Amino acid sequence: MTEAERLLRRWMESGDHSLLAEDVRWRVSPGYPVPHRDWHGRAAVTNGFFPTLRRRFPHWRIAVEAFALLADGRLLASGAYDARDAEGRSGQVPFLHVWTVRDGMIAAVEAVADFGAFADAGTTGEQG
């Protein structure tokens, strides 16, 4: 396991925002239940992105199935979010993340997730 993977696992288990670089860049795909696709800086991620996401999904846990080191040194993470929305519906949201670690801090993430899978589970009564 690389140092970058250890850092990312620590972030995913703890949610410790001090592991984010001050100038972190957080990019998410269309479909994320947040008003912006790009978030710049630890304060914007901590005080904007996550509170907005938590209003829609009070329960949110990330489960990484695998990490893969990319040729440029970034890490690809694949897995699913285990989520429960504000209405109490539960389901899984498959994702792919590309993480950048710089100087022992999380410098960037580009996240793509299939929130349609959650919506479909909620409307059909199926989970995950």
Backbone as CSV, one residue per row, in Angstrom:
resi,resn,N_x,N_y,N_z,CA_x,CA_y,CA_z,C_x,C_y,C_z
1,MET,0.856,-1.181,0.000,0.000,0.000,0.000,0.900,1.242,0.000
2,THR,0.606,2.169,-0.898,1.407,3.389,-0.996,1.029,4.369,0.107
3,GLU,1.892,5.360,0.321,1.587,6.422,1.296,0.320,7.166,0.893
4,ALA,0.158,7.404,-0.405,-1.042,8.106,-0.882,-2.297,7.293,-0.572
5,GLU,-2.242,5.995,-0.788,-3.405,5.157,-0.485,-3.696,5.155,1.009
6,ARG,-2.653,5.105,1.826,-2.855,5.159,3.287,-3.550,6.451,3.692
7,LEU,-3.094,7.554,3.098,-3.700,8.857,3.392,-5.175,8.872,2.992
8,LEU,-5.471,8.369,1.802,-6.855,8.370,1.326,-7.738,7.472,2.179
9,ARG,-7.231,6.333,2.576,-8.013,5.451,3.456,-8.280,6.132,4.793
10,ARG,-7.271,6.836,5.301,-7.464,7.575,6.565,-8.533,8.637,6.396
11,TRP,-8.496,9.367,5.274,-9.509,10.387,4.994,-10.908,9.759,4.938
12,MET,-11.025,8.648,4.227,-12.331,8.012,4.035,-12.885,7.440,5.332
13,GLU,-12.024,6.999,6.207,-12.474,6.458,7.495,-12.806,7.563,8.493
14,SER,-12.050,8.653,8.466,-12.194,9.681,9.497,-12.945,10.927,9.038
15,GLY,-12.852,11.251,7.739,-13.426,12.510,7.268,-12.685,13.715,7.812
16,ASP,-11.442,13.532,8.216,-10.627,14.595,8.818,-10.255,15.632,7.756
17,HIS,-10.881,16.790,7.833,-10.680,17.818,6.817,-9.290,18.436,6.866
18,SER,-8.550,18.216,7.946,-7.184,18.730,7.995,-6.270,17.971,7.038
19,LEU,-6.739,16.848,6.478,-5.960,16.099,5.488,-6.075,16.697,4.087
20,LEU,-6.970,17.677,3.933,-7.147,18.363,2.648,-6.178,19.537,2.569
21,ALA,-5.517,19.685,1.428,-4.663,20.847,1.211,-5.520,22.112,1.259
22,GLU,-4.922,23.210,1.676,-5.656,24.484,1.719,-6.238,24.829,0.358
23,ASP,-5.523,24.477,-0.707,-5.957,24.815,-2.063,-6.563,23.618,-2.793
24,VAL,-7.138,22.685,-2.053,-7.711,21.474,-2.649,-8.713,21.832,-3.747
25,ARG,-8.740,20.996,-4.755,-9.721,21.159,-5.846,-10.628,19.939,-5.833
26,TRP,-11.930,20.159,-5.731,-12.938,19.097,-5.607,-13.879,19.225,-6.790
27,ARG,-13.819,18.284,-7.713,-14.674,18.317,-8.907,-15.600,17.112,-8.878
28,VAL,-16.874,17.366,-9.154,-17.850,16.282,-9.178,-18.637,16.320,-10.484
29,SER,-19.112,15.151,-10.865,-19.859,15.031,-12.113,-21.272,15.587,-11.960
30,PRO,-21.912,15.911,-13.076,-23.332,16.261,-13.018,-24.103,15.114,-12.361
31,GLY,-25.102,15.468,-11.619,-25.896,14.464,-10.920,-25.651,14.455,-9.426
32,TYR,-24.473,14.925,-8.994,-24.247,15.053,-7.549,-25.259,16.057,-7.017
33,PRO,-25.833,15.805,-5.847,-26.861,16.699,-5.308,-26.271,17.934,-4.623
34,VAL,-25.455,18.661,-5.379,-24.831,19.894,-4.901,-24.938,20.937,-6.014
35,PRO,-24.899,22.235,-5.663,-25.162,23.265,-6.672,-24.003,23.588,-7.614
36,HIS,-22.795,23.109,-7.318,-21.633,23.422,-8.152,-20.904,22.137,-8.522
37,ARG,-20.198,22.159,-9.616,-19.373,21.016,-10.041,-17.940,21.153,-9.550
38,ASP,-17.474,22.401,-9.350,-16.103,22.678,-8.909,-16.115,23.392,-7.572
39,TRP,-15.295,22.896,-6.674,-15.131,23.507,-5.354,-13.634,23.727,-5.172
40,HIS,-13.245,24.915,-4.772,-11.838,25.264,-4.643,-11.539,25.683,-3.212
41,GLY,-10.587,25.013,-2.599,-10.143,25.364,-1.253,-10.820,24.534,-0.181
42,ARG,-10.049,24.291,0.884,-10.545,23.485,1.997,-11.816,24.082,2.601
43,ALA,-11.854,25.397,2.751,-13.036,26.028,3.358,-14.286,25.786,2.513
44,ALA,-14.168,25.886,1.196,-15.333,25.670,0.321,-15.816,24.227,0.390
45,VAL,-14.878,23.286,0.437,-15.250,21.869,0.527,-15.868,21.572,1.890
46,THR,-15.227,22.071,2.934,-15.681,21.802,4.306,-17.003,22.499,4.624
47,ASN,-17.132,23.752,4.213,-18.296,24.555,4.603,-19.383,24.636,3.542
48,GLY,-19.093,24.145,2.330,-20.071,24.207,1.254,-20.470,22.842,0.739
49,PHE,-19.510,22.127,0.179,-19.808,20.840,-0.437,-20.414,19.850,0.561
50,PHE,-19.707,19.568,1.642,-20.174,18.520,2.547,-21.470,18.862,3.282
51,PRO,-21.658,20.076,3.801,-22.954,20.376,4.420,-24.121,20.252,3.439
52,THR,-23.917,20.661,2.185,-24.972,20.545,1.176,-25.290,19.076,0.914
53,LEU,-24.257,18.271,0.760,-24.449,16.837,0.528,-25.151,16.183,1.712
54,ARG,-24.749,16.542,2.920,-25.326,15.927,4.132,-26.791,16.309,4.344
55,ARG,-27.200,17.463,3.865,-28.630,17.811,3.965,-29.466,16.834,3.148
56,ARG,-28.952,16.444,2.006,-29.676,15.503,1.137,-29.492,14.057,1.587
57,PHE,-28.261,13.751,2.050,-27.905,12.394,2.482,-27.285,12.445,3.872
58,PRO,-28.123,12.419,4.929,-27.578,12.474,6.293,-26.638,11.306,6.615
59,HIS,-26.885,10.162,6.009,-25.979,9.018,6.192,-25.217,8.818,4.895
60,TRP,-23.900,8.824,4.988,-23.058,8.740,3.804,-21.772,8.046,4.198
61,ARG,-21.511,6.915,3.603,-20.268,6.188,3.882,-19.668,5.768,2.559
62,ILE,-18.366,5.883,2.458,-17.678,5.519,1.225,-17.033,4.149,1.406
63,ALA,-17.255,3.286,0.438,-16.676,1.935,0.468,-15.881,1.735,-0.819
64,VAL,-14.558,1.766,-0.692,-13.681,1.570,-1.851,-13.479,0.088,-2.073
65,GLU,-13.722,-0.350,-3.290,-13.464,-1.744,-3.658,-12.020,-1.933,-4.079
66,ALA,-11.454,-0.918,-4.770,-10.081,-1.055,-5.251,-9.461,0.308,-5.510
67,PHE,-8.139,0.368,-5.328,-7.322,1.496,-5.747,-6.415,1.019,-6.866
68,ALA,-6.155,1.877,-7.831,-5.204,1.563,-8.895,-4.324,2.788,-9.107
69,LEU,-3.022,2.572,-9.114,-2.077,3.648,-9.353,-2.056,3.958,-10.850
70,LEU,-2.257,5.233,-11.193,-2.229,5.660,-12.587,-0.808,6.051,-12.985
71,ALA,-0.534,6.082,-14.259,0.809,6.361,-14.771,1.340,7.709,-14.295
72,ASP,0.450,8.686,-14.079,0.888,10.022,-13.657,0.994,10.168,-12.139
73,GLY,0.801,9.056,-11.391,0.935,9.086,-9.939,-0.364,9.299,-9.184
74,ARG,-1.428,9.655,-9.889,-2.721,9.792,-9.209,-3.271,8.403,-8.905
75,LEU,-4.264,8.346,-8.028,-4.885,7.075,-7.671,-6.333,7.051,-8.142
76,LEU,-6.707,5.959,-8.785,-8.085,5.716,-9.175,-8.723,4.861,-8.085
77,ALA,-9.842,5.307,-7.579,-10.593,4.533,-6.585,-11.942,4.177,-7.176
78,SER,-12.338,2.920,-7.018,-13.665,2.504,-7.467,-14.389,1.890,-6.282
79,GLY,-15.694,2.069,-6.271,-16.485,1.527,-5.170,-17.903,2.060,-5.216
80,ALA,-18.486,2.214,-4.029,-19.856,2.720,-3.934,-20.032,3.490,-2.637
81,TYR,-20.870,4.506,-2.696,-21.303,5.190,-1.492,-22.471,4.398,-0.922
82,ASP,-22.455,4.182,0.358,-23.595,3.612,1.068,-24.351,4.816,1.613
83,ALA,-25.565,5.053,1.115,-26.253,6.295,1.417,-27.676,6.059,1.909
84,ARG,-28.120,6.971,2.768,-29.525,7.036,3.169,-29.918,8.496,3.051
85,ASP,-30.968,8.765,2.297,-31.353,10.149,2.070,-32.231,10.675,3.201
86,ALA,-32.575,11.941,3.107,-33.355,12.601,4.155,-34.753,11.996,4.313
87,GLU,-35.246,11.299,3.277,-36.552,10.638,3.361,-36.449,9.228,3.937
88,GLY,-35.224,8.795,4.242,-35.034,7.478,4.842,-34.778,6.357,3.853
89,ARG,-34.736,6.668,2.546,-34.438,5.640,1.548,-32.950,5.330,1.565
90,SER,-32.616,4.047,1.458,-31.220,3.620,1.454,-30.867,3.019,0.111
91,GLY,-29.591,3.127,-0.225,-29.121,2.524,-1.461,-27.643,2.736,-1.633
92,GLN,-27.160,2.311,-2.772,-25.742,2.464,-3.091,-25.599,3.288,-4.353
93,VAL,-24.541,4.080,-4.371,-24.231,4.935,-5.501,-22.833,4.553,-5.995
94,PRO,-22.730,3.854,-7.123,-21.411,3.488,-7.655,-20.612,4.739,-8.020
95,PHE,-19.281,4.685,-7.819,-18.436,5.833,-8.133,-17.081,5.410,-8.676
96,LEU,-16.435,6.369,-9.321,-15.017,6.347,-9.657,-14.458,7.693,-9.222
97,HIS,-13.333,7.668,-8.534,-12.640,8.888,-8.123,-11.219,8.838,-8.663
98,VAL,-10.704,9.976,-9.052,-9.286,10.110,-9.356,-8.726,11.121,-8.351
99,TRP,-7.814,10.640,-7.504,-7.264,11.428,-6.401,-5.844,11.885,-6.705
100,THR,-5.548,13.109,-6.305,-4.195,13.644,-6.376,-3.725,13.930,-4.963
101,VAL,-2.579,13.377,-4.606,-1.961,13.631,-3.303,-0.665,14.378,-3.563
102,ARG,-0.466,15.458,-2.824,0.729,16.291,-2.978,1.252,16.671,-1.602
103,ASP,2.523,16.430,-1.373,3.171,16.800,-0.107,2.410,16.261,1.103
104,GLY,1.926,15.031,1.000,1.249,14.398,2.122,-0.158,14.897,2.402
105,MET,-0.733,15.634,1.464,-2.086,16.178,1.623,-2.916,15.821,0.396
106,ILE,-4.230,15.762,0.563,-5.135,15.550,-0.565,-5.240,16.876,-1.309
107,ALA,-4.771,16.878,-2.559,-4.719,18.104,-3.349,-5.903,18.228,-4.304
108,ALA,-6.478,17.082,-4.727,-7.584,17.150,-5.681,-8.301,15.813,-5.764
109,VAL,-9.566,15.901,-6.145,-10.334,14.715,-6.513,-11.232,15.091,-7.681
110,GLU,-11.370,14.148,-8.590,-12.358,14.236,-9.661,-13.258,13.031,-9.445
111,ALA,-14.527,13.287,-9.180,-15.451,12.229,-8.790,-16.602,12.115,-9.782
112,VAL,-16.859,10.892,-10.179,-17.988,10.575,-11.047,-18.819,9.536,-10.307
113,ALA,-20.118,9.787,-10.187,-20.985,8.857,-9.464,-22.327,8.728,-10.179
114,ASP,-22.923,7.551,-10.028,-24.196,7.249,-10.668,-25.344,7.424,-9.676
115,PHE,-25.733,8.683,-9.458,-26.846,8.941,-8.544,-28.161,8.442,-9.109
116,GLY,-28.213,8.183,-10.401,-29.395,7.586,-11.000,-29.663,6.207,-10.423
117,ALA,-28.605,5.473,-10.066,-28.770,4.146,-9.458,-29.503,4.268,-8.128
118,PHE,-29.204,5.299,-7.365,-29.886,5.518,-6.092,-31.337,5.906,-6.336
119,ALA,-31.550,6.821,-7.277,-32.919,7.257,-7.597,-33.753,6.082,-8.074
120,ASP,-33.175,5.222,-8.923,-33.900,4.053,-9.416,-34.250,3.110,-8.272
121,ALA,-33.314,2.904,-7.357,-33.579,2.017,-6.209,-34.686,2.600,-5.353
122,GLY,-34.692,3.923,-5.187,-35.714,4.565,-4.366,-37.095,4.508,-4.986
123,THR,-37.169,4.525,-6.306,-38.481,4.537,-6.930,-39.022,3.121,-7.148
124,THR,-38.141,2.130,-7.178,-38.612,0.766,-7.411,-38.712,-0.037,-6.125
125,GLY,-38.162,0.547,-5.033,-38.189,-0.172,-3.770,-37.014,-1.115,-3.599
126,GLU,-36.172,-1.245,-4.632,-34.994,-2.096,-4.534,-33.887,-1.308,-3.874
127,GLN,-32.964,-2.017,-3.248,-31.817,-1.360,-2.642,-30.551,-1.885,-3.248
128,GLY,-29.608,-0.913,-3.459,-28.262,-1.183,-3.865,-28.108,-1.944,-5.085
